[in-house]
Amino acid sequence: MTFRPDHELHKRRKGRNIGVGLVLVGFVALVFLLTVVKVERGGSLQGFDHTQRIDMVPQGSNK
């Protein structure tokens, strides 16, 4: 039993799929690296939930 060679259309699709896969892996790596940098920096890790909290008010504010 022999397999027929791939059609030219399949070769182009495979190339596009590899390209999309590499872009997706790059995006995931970028999001991961940004998360790591944010956590390492420490900064303000609290989210914004539309309430005023004393630890979010700038120092020296008279409000």
N, C-alpha and C positions, 0 to 999 in steps of 0.2 A: 504494500500500500504506500503510495507516494503522495506527498502533499504538494498542492499547486503553489507556485511562488506568489508572494503577496502582490496585490494590485498596487499600482502607483498611488491611488487614492488612500489606501491603508497606510502607506509610508508617510504621506503628508499628515494624516490625522495623528499618527504616532508622534511625529515631530511637534505638532501643536500641543498634544497632550503633555509631552515632556516639558515644553515651554511653560504651559499653564501650571504644571506641578512645581517647577522651579520658582515661579513667581509666588505661588502660594507658600512654599517653604520659606522664601525670603521675607514675606509679610509676617508670618508667624515668628520668625527669628527677630524681626524688628520690634514687634509687640513685646516679646519676651525680654529683649534687651532694655527697652524703655521701662518695663516693669522693674527689672533688677536695678536700674539706675535710680528710679524713684524710691525704692525701698532702701537702698544703701545710703542715699542722701538723708533720709529721715524725714525732713520737712514736715509739712502738714499732711498727715495721712487720713484725716477725717474728711468725710464726704459733706456735700452741701445738701441739707434737708429742709431749707426754708425756715429755719429757726435760728434765733440769735443765741449764741453760747458765749460765755465769758472768755473762754480760751481762744475764741476766734476774733475777739474785738482787739484792734490794735492798741498797744500800750500808749497811755497819755490821752485817750479819748474821753471826753466828758459826757458821753451819752449814757 
